[in-house]
Amino acid sequence: MTIQLDDLRGPEIADLLRMHLRELAAISPPESMHALDIGALRRPDITFWSAWDDGVLAGCGALRELGPHHAEIKSMRTASTHLRRGVASGILGHLINEARRRGYRRLSLEIGAMPAFEPARGLYARFGFRACGPFNGYVEDPNSVFLTLEL
């Protein structure tokens, strides 16, 4: 698997992100859905990567800089063709390494509290993420779990 910077212009990544938003909308109330569309992911404070397996899109993830020492993980997604093949672990490891390289001291994220998100919450826990309070404008929400990793 190769992880590379992505300019969000390819049709494969556009399809994966559209599917990501559709699936999240099906299980998350609108007021609790914090996923970004492709236009919002092109903001200058966000760096986006895609993961490829022999020329096939396997997944993606992004870092949003919240300040000089804090970043947020956004848009972590594994393509359905690559589930349970280590793609999410590879992307998450890449994002953590990049956050450390940039000198961030803290890496945080918001994720759904519903049962469908349990595998992803387990992945973050295995990497050392712990529960925290809302950050960067998020508010307490019974449908959200906030996690952070001290780097």
N, CA, C and O of each residue as an XYZ file, in Angstrom:
604
protein
N       0.849     -1.182      0.000
C       0.000      0.000      0.000
C       0.890      1.239      0.000
O       1.873      1.318      0.736
N       0.528      2.193     -0.832
C       1.230      3.463     -0.935
C       0.298      4.573     -0.470
O      -0.849      4.655     -0.911
N       0.791      5.423      0.420
C       0.013      6.568      0.898
C       0.657      7.813      0.320
O       1.862      8.026      0.456
N      -0.173      8.647     -0.336
C       0.363      9.830     -1.010
C      -0.547     11.028     -0.804
O      -1.749     10.889     -0.577
N       0.059     12.217     -0.889
C      -0.741     13.437     -0.877
C      -1.733     13.376     -2.026
O      -1.422     12.853     -3.096
N      -2.920     13.908     -1.806
C      -3.968     13.844     -2.824
C      -4.558     15.241     -2.993
O      -4.872     15.915     -2.012
N      -4.705     15.671     -4.249
C      -5.272     16.998     -4.520
C      -6.798     16.974     -4.634
O      -7.405     17.995     -4.957
N      -7.416     15.843     -4.379
C      -8.874     15.709     -4.375
C      -9.502     15.987     -5.738
O     -10.645     16.439     -5.812
N      -8.774     15.723     -6.802
C      -9.309     15.975     -8.137
C      -9.647     14.692     -8.900
O     -10.321     14.747     -9.928
N      -9.191     13.553     -8.413
C      -9.420     12.304     -9.125
C     -10.828     11.767     -8.909
O     -11.420     11.987     -7.852
N     -11.369     11.065     -9.899
C     -12.726     10.531     -9.770
C     -12.852      9.453     -8.689
O     -13.910      9.318     -8.073
N     -11.793      8.692     -8.457
C     -11.870      7.641     -7.442
C     -12.076      8.218     -6.054
O     -12.922      7.739     -5.298
N     -11.304      9.250     -5.714
C     -11.435      9.840     -4.378
C     -12.770     10.566     -4.250
O     -13.384     10.548     -3.183
N     -13.222     11.200     -5.321
C     -14.529     11.866     -5.282
C     -15.637     10.853     -5.010
O     -16.543     11.119     -4.220
N     -15.568      9.696     -5.658
C     -16.572      8.650     -5.436
C     -16.525      8.136     -3.999
O     -17.566      7.961     -3.366
N     -15.315      7.893     -3.482
C     -15.190      7.386     -2.115
C     -15.736      8.399     -1.107
O     -16.426      8.014     -0.163
N     -15.442      9.662     -1.292
C     -15.925     10.679     -0.353
C     -17.439     10.867     -0.446
O     -18.092     11.100      0.571
N     -17.999     10.771     -1.636
C     -19.467     10.847     -1.768
C     -20.130      9.677     -1.049
O     -21.120      9.859     -0.341
N     -19.584      8.481     -1.231
C     -20.118      7.305     -0.545
C     -19.979      7.459      0.966
O     -20.893      7.104      1.709
N     -18.856      7.980      1.422
C     -18.610      8.224      2.839
C     -19.699      9.133      3.423
O     -20.265      8.836      4.475
N     -19.980     10.224      2.740
C     -21.010     11.157      3.214
C     -22.398     10.528      3.193
O     -23.181     10.737      4.120
N     -22.717      9.763      2.153
C     -24.020      9.094      2.084
C     -24.200      8.115      3.238
O     -25.247      8.095      3.885
N     -23.182      7.310      3.494
C     -23.285      6.326      4.567
C     -23.385      6.991      5.935
O     -24.149      6.541      6.789
N     -22.628      8.047      6.144
C     -22.718      8.758      7.419
C     -24.092      9.402      7.590
O     -24.661      9.368      8.681
N     -24.621      9.982      6.531
C     -25.941     10.626      6.600
C     -27.035      9.613      6.916
O     -28.047      9.965      7.523
N     -26.846      8.368      6.513
C     -27.853      7.341      6.763
C     -27.906      6.918      8.234
O     -28.924      6.396      8.687
N     -26.818      7.136      8.984
C     -26.798      6.689     10.383
C     -26.610      7.818     11.396
O     -26.693      7.583     12.601
N     -26.360      9.031     10.926
C     -26.108     10.159     11.827
C     -27.164     11.234     11.654
O     -27.494     11.596     10.525
N     -27.704     11.753     12.757
C     -28.602     12.902     12.622
C     -27.849     14.082     11.995
O     -26.656     14.249     12.251
N     -28.509     14.888     11.193
C     -27.813     15.990     10.501
C     -27.034     16.901     11.441
O     -25.940     17.351     11.100
N     -27.586     17.177     12.619
C     -26.911     18.093     13.550
C     -25.667     17.455     14.188
O     -24.868     18.144     14.823
N     -25.512     16.155     14.017
C     -24.371     15.451     14.608
C     -23.364     14.981     13.556
O     -22.399     14.294     13.891
N     -23.577     15.338     12.308
C     -22.685     14.907     11.233
C     -21.657     15.993     10.952
O     -22.003     17.102     10.545
N     -20.402     15.666     11.171
C     -19.326     16.656     11.045
C     -18.353     16.337      9.919
O     -17.278     16.933      9.843
N     -18.712     15.414      9.052
C     -17.854     15.074      7.920
C     -17.861     16.219      6.912
O     -18.860     16.920      6.750
N     -16.741     16.391      6.250
C     -16.591     17.477      5.277
C     -16.748     16.946      3.861
O     -16.326     15.832      3.548
N     -17.363     17.760      3.012
C     -17.447     17.380      1.602
C     -16.125     17.724      0.923
O     -15.234     18.321      1.528
N     -16.018     17.340     -0.328
C     -14.746     17.482     -1.033
C     -14.307     18.945     -1.135
O     -13.111     19.231     -1.071
N     -15.245     19.867     -1.292
C     -14.892     21.279     -1.347
C     -14.301     21.765     -0.034
O     -13.303     22.486     -0.033
N     -14.900     21.380      1.073
C     -14.405     21.792      2.391
C     -13.047     21.168      2.696
O     -12.242     21.756      3.418
N     -12.789     19.981      2.153
C     -11.503     19.330      2.380
C     -10.365     20.015      1.628
O      -9.197     19.716      1.877
N     -10.682     20.916      0.727
C      -9.649     21.641     -0.033
C      -9.178     22.901      0.685
O      -8.402     23.679      0.130
N      -9.638     23.104      1.901
C      -9.222     24.284      2.667
C      -7.721     24.239      2.925
O      -7.136     23.159      3.000
N      -7.093     25.412      3.060
C      -5.637     25.432      3.249
C      -5.161     24.840      4.577
O      -3.988     24.491      4.701
N      -6.039     24.722      5.565
C      -5.621     24.150      6.855
C      -5.757     22.626      6.884
O      -5.525     22.006      7.922
N      -6.130     22.020      5.757
C      -6.309     20.569      5.681
C      -5.332     19.975      4.669
O      -5.183     20.478      3.555
N      -4.675     18.901      5.081
C      -3.817     18.118      4.181
C      -4.470     16.750      4.044
O      -4.836     16.126      5.040
N      -4.612     16.290      2.817
C      -5.363     15.075      2.518
C      -4.452     14.052      1.857
O      -3.650     14.384      0.984
N      -4.589     12.792      2.293
C      -3.828     11.683      1.711
C      -4.771     10.593      1.241
O      -5.848     10.398      1.804
N      -4.354      9.885      0.203
C      -5.082      8.697     -0.234
C      -4.115      7.515     -0.193
O      -2.904      7.662     -0.357
N      -4.699      6.344      0.033
C      -3.925      5.106      0.085
C      -4.292      4.258     -1.131
O      -5.467      4.113     -1.468
N      -3.287      3.708     -1.776
C      -3.476      2.955     -3.013
C      -2.840      1.582     -2.892
O      -1.766      1.428     -2.309
N      -3.512      0.595     -3.445
C      -3.048     -0.785     -3.456
C      -3.027     -1.259     -4.905
O      -4.074     -1.556     -5.480
N      -1.854     -1.329     -5.485
C      -1.714     -1.722     -6.892
C      -2.633     -0.925     -7.819
O      -3.314     -1.490     -8.674
N      -2.638      0.400     -7.633
C      -3.417      1.275     -8.493
C      -4.889      1.384     -8.155
O      -5.634      2.062     -8.862
N      -5.326      0.730     -7.088
C      -6.730      0.776     -6.664
C      -6.816      1.582     -5.370
O      -6.052      1.345     -4.434
N      -7.745      2.535     -5.320
C      -7.930      3.341     -4.120
C      -8.356      2.452     -2.959
O      -9.356      1.739     -3.050
N      -7.602      2.496     -1.875
C      -7.866      1.653     -0.712
C      -8.455      2.434      0.456
O      -9.144      1.858      1.297
N      -8.191      3.745      0.520
C      -8.708      4.540      1.632
C      -8.143      5.938      1.614
O      -7.434      6.330      0.687
N      -8.473      6.695      2.667
C      -8.026      8.073      2.737
C      -8.063      8.564      4.179
O      -8.625      7.921      5.065
N      -7.449      9.716      4.381
C      -7.458     10.382      5.674
C      -6.851     11.759      5.537
O      -6.131     12.041      4.579
N      -7.146     12.621      6.505
C      -6.679     14.000      6.432
C      -6.325     14.514      7.820
O      -6.801     14.008      8.836
N      -5.474     15.537      7.830
C      -5.170     16.289      9.037
C      -5.636     17.720      8.839
O      -5.370     18.339      7.809
N      -6.331     18.233      9.836
C      -6.725     19.645      9.847
C      -5.964     20.321     10.978
O      -6.107     19.950     12.143
N      -5.166     21.304     10.631
C      -4.408     22.029     11.644
C      -5.344     22.956     12.410
O      -6.004     23.814     11.824
N      -5.391     22.772     13.723
C      -6.228     23.605     14.582
C      -5.423     24.722     15.234
O      -5.982     25.724     15.680
N      -4.141     24.547     15.284
C      -3.220     25.518     15.878
C      -1.817     24.987     15.714
O      -1.625     23.930     15.112
N      -0.827     25.696     16.237
C       0.551     25.253     16.029
C       0.888     23.916     16.691
O       1.871     23.277     16.318
N       0.087     23.486     17.667
C       0.405     22.262     18.396
C      -0.734     21.255     18.433
O      -0.670     20.273     19.173
N      -1.783     21.490     17.638
C      -2.974     20.636     17.721
C      -3.553     20.435     16.320
O      -3.713     21.390     15.560
N      -3.862     19.184     15.991
C      -4.490     18.873     14.708
C      -5.653     17.915     14.937
O      -5.738     17.242     15.964
N      -6.539     17.874     13.955
C      -7.712     16.999     13.989
C      -7.641     16.030     12.814
O      -7.268     16.411     11.704
N      -7.998     14.791     13.067
C      -8.125     13.804     11.994
C      -9.498     13.969     11.359
O     -10.510     14.044     12.055
N      -9.523     14.026     10.041
C     -10.766     14.147      9.280
C     -10.773     13.088      8.169
O      -9.726     12.652      7.691
N     -11.967     12.698      7.784
C     -12.203     11.889      6.584
C     -11.424     10.582      6.521
O     -10.981     10.177      5.446
N     -11.252      9.921      7.656
C     -10.660      8.574      7.634
C     -11.696      7.628      7.046
O     -12.821      7.535      7.538
N     -11.307      6.932      5.997
C     -12.244      6.009      5.354
C     -11.464      4.924      4.624
O     -10.457      5.200      3.972
N     -11.936      3.698      4.740
C     -11.395      2.581      3.970
C     -12.413      2.223      2.892
O     -13.611      2.136      3.160
N     -11.927      2.018      1.680
C     -12.805      1.583      0.593
C     -13.371      0.206      0.932
O     -12.682     -0.620      1.531
N     -14.610     -0.040      0.555
C     -15.263     -1.316      0.886
C     -14.495     -2.513      0.332
O     -14.568     -3.604      0.898
N     -13.773     -2.329     -0.744
C     -12.987     -3.419     -1.343
C     -11.753     -3.772     -0.520
O     -11.110     -4.791     -0.771
N     -11.416     -2.930      0.468
C     -10.184     -3.134      1.222
C     -10.406     -3.237      2.735
O      -9.464     -3.082      3.512
N     -11.624     -3.492      3.145
C     -11.907     -3.617      4.577
C     -11.145     -4.801      5.169
O     -10.939     -5.823      4.514
N     -10.732     -4.633      6.429
C     -10.045     -5.679      7.197
C      -8.743     -6.149      6.530
O      -8.367     -7.319      6.603
N      -8.077     -5.199      5.883
C      -6.789     -5.520      5.243
C      -5.669     -4.606      5.748
O      -4.596     -4.541      5.147
N      -5.924     -3.899      6.858
C      -4.898     -3.057      7.459
C      -4.802     -1.654      6.900
O      -3.893     -0.905      7.258
N      -5.725     -1.286      6.028
C      -5.675      0.041      5.406
C      -5.853      1.138      6.459
O      -5.069      2.085      6.498
N      -6.860      1.023      7.298
C      -7.119      2.062      8.305
C      -5.933      2.197      9.253
O      -5.544      3.313      9.598
N      -5.355      1.081      9.679
C      -4.176      1.142     10.552
C      -3.014      1.833      9.848
O      -2.301      2.632     10.454
N      -2.828      1.527      8.579
C      -1.752      2.161      7.819
C      -1.946      3.658      7.681
O      -1.003      4.430      7.861
N      -3.163      4.072      7.363
C      -3.442      5.507      7.219
C      -3.298      6.207      8.568
O      -2.675      7.265      8.658
N      -3.877      5.614      9.622
C      -3.794      6.245     10.937
C      -2.344      6.367     11.389
O      -1.953      7.405     11.923
N      -1.547      5.334     11.188
C      -0.128      5.422     11.520
C       0.562      6.535     10.754
O       1.393      7.258     11.304
N       0.218      6.670      9.487
C       0.788      7.740      8.661
C       0.405      9.112      9.211
O       1.253     10.000      9.307
N      -0.872      9.292      9.572
C      -1.324     10.582     10.098
C      -0.643     10.914     11.424
O      -0.261     12.061     11.654
N      -0.492      9.925     12.289
C       0.183     10.155     13.572
C       1.643     10.525     13.345
O       2.148     11.461     13.964
N       2.319      9.805     12.470
C       3.723     10.130     12.170
C       3.858     11.528     11.584
O       4.780     12.263     11.937
N       2.943     11.898     10.692
C       2.983     13.239     10.102
C       2.722     14.303     11.163
O       3.371     15.349     11.166
N       1.786     14.046     12.053
C       1.498     15.002     13.134
C       2.739     15.203     14.007
O       3.066     16.331     14.375
N       3.414     14.130     14.328
C       4.652     14.240     15.125
C       5.714     15.005     14.352
O       6.400     15.862     14.908
N       5.847     14.690     13.061
C       6.843     15.374     12.230
C       6.596     16.876     12.194
O       7.540     17.666     12.165
N       5.328     17.265     12.194
C       4.964     18.684     12.168
C       5.096     19.358     13.531
O       4.968     20.578     13.637
N       5.347     18.578     14.558
C       5.523     19.153     15.890
C       4.236     19.343     16.678
O       4.232     20.043     17.691
N       3.144     18.731     16.229
C       1.914     18.822     17.008
C       2.114     18.075     18.325
O       2.845     17.086     18.384
N       1.472     18.548     19.357
C       1.529     17.879     20.657
C       0.278     17.067     20.941
O       0.251     16.222     21.835
N      -0.773     17.346     20.148
C      -2.048     16.683     20.389
C      -2.740     16.451     19.049
O      -2.715     17.296     18.154
N      -3.359     15.271     18.944
C      -4.111     14.899     17.750
C      -5.491     14.447     18.227
O      -5.591     13.543     19.058
N      -6.556     15.064     17.711
C      -7.907     14.796     18.203
C      -8.833     14.436     17.051
O      -8.500     14.625     15.881
N     -10.006     13.913     17.409
C     -11.021     13.625     16.407
C     -12.387     13.513     17.057
O     -12.514     13.309     18.264
N     -13.394     13.651     16.225
C     -14.796     13.419     16.615
C     -15.257     12.230     15.805
O     -14.968     12.125     14.613
N     -15.983     11.326     16.466
C     -16.497     10.135     15.790
C     -17.873      9.828     16.363
O     -18.186     10.216     17.489
N     -18.676      9.142     15.597
C     -20.015      8.805     16.045
C     -20.015      7.883     17.253
O     -19.111      7.067     17.432
N     -21.052      8.028     18.085
C     -21.221      7.197     19.278
C     -22.046      5.947     18.986
O     -22.151      5.067     19.840
N     -22.628      5.859     17.805
C     -23.506      4.752     17.460
C     -22.720      3.443     17.284
O     -21.513      3.477     17.044
N     -23.394      2.298     17.402
C     -22.718      0.999     17.268
C     -21.944      0.826     15.959
O     -20.931      0.127     15.940
N     -22.390      1.436     14.884
C     -21.693      1.290     13.595
C     -20.257      1.812     13.646
O     -19.424      1.421     12.828
N     -19.971      2.686     14.595
C     -18.635      3.278     14.705
C     -17.731      2.525     15.671
O     -16.574      2.905     15.850
N     -18.238      1.464     16.297
C     -17.445      0.724     17.287
C     -16.124      0.204     16.727
O     -15.105      0.345     17.404
N     -16.079     -0.392     15.523
C     -14.776     -0.841     15.011
C     -13.765      0.300     14.880
O     -12.589      0.124     15.201
N     -14.207      1.448     14.420
C     -13.294      2.584     14.275
C     -12.843      3.102     15.648
O     -11.674      3.441     15.833
N     -13.769      3.159     16.599
C     -13.374      3.593     17.946
C     -12.353      2.616     18.533
O     -11.421      3.034     19.219
N     -12.523      1.327     18.268
C     -11.554      0.332     18.722
C     -10.183      0.546     18.106
O      -9.167      0.414     18.788
N     -10.147      0.875     16.824
C      -8.880      1.161     16.149
C      -8.175      2.331     16.833
O      -6.988      2.248     17.146
N      -8.904      3.413     17.063
C      -8.288      4.576     17.709
C      -7.795      4.225     19.100
O      -6.720      4.675     19.497
N      -8.543      3.439     19.846
C      -8.119      3.024     21.190
C      -6.823      2.220     21.119
O      -5.938      2.405     21.953
N      -6.703      1.335     20.139
C      -5.480      0.534     19.991
C      -4.263      1.414     19.711
O      -3.138      1.043     20.047
N      -4.478      2.558     19.108
C      -3.382      3.486     18.832
C      -3.143      4.462     19.983
O      -2.272      5.326     19.887
N      -3.908      4.334     21.075
C      -3.676      5.153     22.262
C      -4.576      6.352     22.434
O      -4.390      7.129     23.370
N      -5.551      6.526     21.554
C      -6.483      7.640     21.709
C      -7.358      7.393     22.933
O      -7.758      6.263     23.213
N      -7.649      8.479     23.661
C      -8.475      8.419     24.860
C      -9.597      9.451     24.757
O      -9.490     10.441     24.033
N     -10.665      9.194     25.493
C     -11.807     10.122     25.506
C     -11.355     11.490     26.017
O     -10.494     11.603     26.891
N     -11.964     12.515     25.442
C     -11.714     13.886     25.868
C     -13.014     14.662     25.695
O     -14.006     14.116     25.211
N     -13.013     15.889     26.076
C     -14.176     16.738     25.868
C     -14.170     17.323     24.470
O     -13.207     17.160     23.721
N     -15.250     18.005     24.123
C     -15.307     18.670     22.815
C     -14.140     19.647     22.658
O     -13.658     20.214     23.639
N     -13.706     19.831     21.453
C     -12.587     20.718     21.137
C     -12.937     21.534     19.902
O     -13.809     21.147     19.125
N     -12.281     22.628     19.725
C     -12.358     23.447     18.513
C     -13.785     23.736     18.036
O     -14.083     23.610     16.849
N     -14.649     24.117     18.952
C     -15.997     24.513     18.562
C     -17.034     23.417     18.585
O     -18.224     23.706     18.462
N     -16.631     22.169     18.739
C     -17.608     21.093     18.908
C     -18.323     21.304     20.245
O     -17.803     21.978     21.134
N     -19.495     20.733     20.378
C     -20.242     20.797     21.635
C     -20.618     19.380     22.049
O     -20.654     18.467     21.224
N     -20.897     19.212     23.345
C     -21.349     17.908     23.826
C     -22.537     17.458     22.981
O     -23.426     18.249     22.665
N     -22.537     16.184     22.622
C     -23.568     15.635     21.751
C     -23.657     14.149     22.056
O     -22.637     13.461     22.017
N     -24.846     13.627     22.361
C     -24.942     12.196     22.668
C     -24.574     11.300     21.483
O     -24.347     10.104     21.663
N     -24.513     11.862     20.288
C     -24.164     11.085     19.100
C     -22.688     11.179     18.730
O     -22.262     10.608     17.726
N     -21.908     11.896     19.536
C     -20.485     12.085     19.241
C     -19.627     11.598     20.391
O     -20.001     11.681     21.561
N     -18.465     11.090     20.020
C     -17.405     10.740     20.960
C     -16.183     11.559     20.530
O     -15.853     11.631     19.347
N     -15.539     12.159     21.491
C     -14.335     12.964     21.217
C     -13.135     12.221     21.771
O     -13.145     11.774     22.917
N     -12.099     12.091     20.949
C     -10.916     11.336     21.310
C      -9.673     12.184     21.067
O      -9.667     13.047     20.189
N      -8.622     11.938     21.845
C      -7.381     12.672     21.642
C      -6.202     11.773     21.954
O      -6.313     10.814     22.718
N      -5.074     12.099     21.352
C      -3.822     11.404     21.563
C      -2.777     12.461     21.853
O      -2.545     13.356     21.040
N      -2.140     12.359     23.025
C      -1.032     13.252     23.339
C       0.201     12.716     22.625
O       0.566     11.550     22.783
N       0.830     13.565     21.852
C       1.987     13.144     21.060
C       3.290     13.478     21.772
O       4.369     13.194     21.250
